């Protein structure tokens, strides 16, 4: 869980930085920042699901 929190915090800061860099000095581009962070959350969720399904598959194979 600690790795997940660190990874999501890193991607949050990165997406906010990209949103600020894309928008310029006027305002934050929340669409870009939110989209990038949503993509990072989906990727981390997929990685967690893939690891969890492999663990279940490995545990159920032993009779």
C-alpha positions as CSV (number, residue, x, y, z in Angstrom):
1,X,0.0,0.0,0.0
2,X,2.9,2.4,0.7
3,X,4.2,1.9,-2.9
4,X,0.7,2.7,-4.2
5,X,0.5,5.9,-2.2
6,X,4.0,7.0,-3.2
7,X,3.3,6.3,-6.9
8,X,-0.1,8.1,-6.9
9,X,1.5,11.1,-5.1
10,X,4.3,11.2,-7.7
11,X,1.8,11.1,-10.5
12,X,-0.4,13.8,-8.8
13,X,2.5,16.2,-8.6
14,X,3.6,15.3,-12.2
15,X,0.1,15.8,-13.6
16,X,-0.3,19.1,-11.8
17,X,3.1,20.2,-13.2
18,X,2.1,19.3,-16.7
19,X,-1.3,21.0,-16.4
20,X,0.4,24.2,-15.2
21,X,3.1,24.0,-18.0
22,X,0.5,23.5,-20.7
23,X,-1.8,26.3,-19.5
24,X,0.8,29.0,-19.2
25,X,0.7,31.8,-16.6
26,X,-3.0,32.5,-16.9
27,X,-4.7,29.5,-15.1
28,X,-4.3,25.8,-14.4
29,X,-5.5,23.5,-17.1
30,X,-7.5,21.1,-14.9
31,X,-8.7,19.0,-17.8
32,X,-5.2,18.0,-18.8
33,X,-4.1,17.5,-15.2
34,X,-7.2,15.6,-14.2
35,X,-7.0,13.4,-17.3
36,X,-3.4,12.5,-16.7
37,X,-4.0,11.7,-13.1
38,X,-7.1,9.6,-14.0
39,X,-4.8,7.7,-16.5
40,X,-2.3,7.1,-13.7
41,X,-5.0,5.9,-11.3
42,X,-6.3,3.5,-14.0
43,X,-2.8,2.2,-14.7
44,X,-2.1,1.6,-11.0
45,X,-5.5,-0.1,-10.6
46,X,-4.8,-2.4,-13.6
47,X,-1.3,-3.2,-12.2
48,X,-2.9,-4.1,-8.8
49,X,-5.6,-6.2,-10.4
50,X,-3.1,-8.0,-12.5
51,X,-0.9,-8.8,-9.6
52,X,-3.9,-9.9,-7.5
53,X,-5.2,-12.2,-10.2
54,X,-1.8,-13.8,-10.6
55,X,-1.6,-14.4,-6.9
56,X,-5.0,-16.0,-6.9
57,X,-4.1,-18.2,-9.9
58,X,-0.9,-19.3,-8.2
59,X,-2.6,-20.1,-4.9
60,X,-5.5,-22.1,-6.5
61,X,-3.2,-24.3,-8.7
62,X,-1.8,-26.3,-5.7
63,X,-4.1,-29.1,-4.7
